[in-house]
C-alpha cells in the first residue's frame, strides 16, 4: 500500500468532499465532516440539489498549518437558484482538522461573493415594509 503524505491526504479530502457535494452525494461527503460540525453542515447545504444547483466548483487554494494539524481550503463555486435561474458566484473558505490519518471539515464560511450559498437566503426582493405608525 502506498504511503501518502499529510499534504496528499489533505488534497484528497478537500477534492473529494467538494466533488461529492457538487454532485449531491452528501451521504458520502458526511464521512469527511467532523462529527461536531455535521448538523451545521447538513443545515447549510439543505437546499443543495433541490432549490440550489451547483453549476461549477473549483478548489483554488490549500494551506496546511503543520503545528496546529489544521488546514484551510478555498473553493470558488458558481451556482443558481431554481426559481430565478440567476448565476451567482461565492468563494467559500473551509477549515480542516487532522483526524487520525485524514482531515475532516470543521467549518465553512462564504468569504466573498453571494452570501446565500450556505444556508440559502431567498433571492426574491423583500416585500415593502410598512413604515406608517400604527
N, C-alpha and C positions, 0 to 999 in steps of 0.2 A: 504494500500500500504506500502510495506517495505521501510524503510528509509535507504538509502545506504550512507556509509561514503565517504568522498572525495577519500580515497585510493581505495575503491571498484569501484567508478566511473572512476577513472584513469585506473585501471586494465581493466575494461570493455571497455573503449575507445581504449586502446592500443591493447588488444587482438582482438577486433572486426575489427579495421582498418587493422591490419596485416593479418587477415584471409580473409577479403574482397579483399584486393589487391592480395593476393596469388591466389585466385580463380577468379581474373579478374572482380570483382564486383565493379568497380570504380564508378558507379552511386550511390551506397550506401556509399562507402568509402568517397566520397566527402562531405558527411554530417558531417564527423569527421575532416575536414580540415578547418582551419581558412580562411575566405574569402580573406585575404591579401596574402595567400600562395597558393590558389587554382590554379592559372595559372602556377606557377612554379612547383607545384606538378604534374599537368597534363603533362607538358613537360618532367619532369624527369621520368615519368612512361609510356610515349607514346609507347614504344616498348614492354612493358609487355603484354603477351598474344598473341603477334604476333611473332616478332623475338626472344624475350627473354621469356623463360619458367622458372617458379619457380618450382624447384623440392621439396624444403622443406624450412620452415622458423620456427624459434623458438625465442620467446621473452626470452631473457636471463637475463634481469635486468630492474628494475624500481626504480627511486629515485624521491621523491617529495620534493620540496623546499616550505614549507608552507608559509613562509614570503613573497615569491615572487609570489605565486599562479602559480608556474611553476613546470614542471617535465621533467625528461629525461628517455627515454627507450632505451634499446639496443636490437637489433634484429639480429640474425645470419641467413643469407639467402644463400641457396645453389641453384644455377641457371645455366642455359646453354643457349647458343645462338643456334637457329635452324640450322644455316649454318654449324657450326663446331661441335656441339654436345659435346663440351668440358665442363665438370662440373667446375664451379668456385664458390668460397666462398667469401662473403662480409659480413662485420659487419657494420650495419647501426645504427647511433646514431640519435634518434628522439627527438625533443624538443616539449613540450606540454605546453599550457597555459590554466588556468582555465577560463571558459566562462560560466556564469550563473551556472547551476547545473552539468556541464560536463567539459571535457577537449577537446581542439582542437589542432591538429597538426599545428605547426608553422614553422618547419624546419626539414630537414633530410640531413645528410651527411654520406658518406662512411667513417667510422673510420679506417677500416683496410680491408685487402683482396683486391680483384679485384675492382679497382675504377670505372669500367664501368657499374655497375648495374644501377645507376641513371643517366639518360641522356646517354644512352648506346653509347659507343665508339666502332667502328668496331674492331673486334678482328683479322682481317686479317693483315698480315705484310704490312707495307708501301712499296710503290714502291721505288726502289733505286733513290736517289736524284742525279741530275747532278751537280757534283762539278767542272766541267771544266768551266773556264771563257769564256764568250761569245765574 
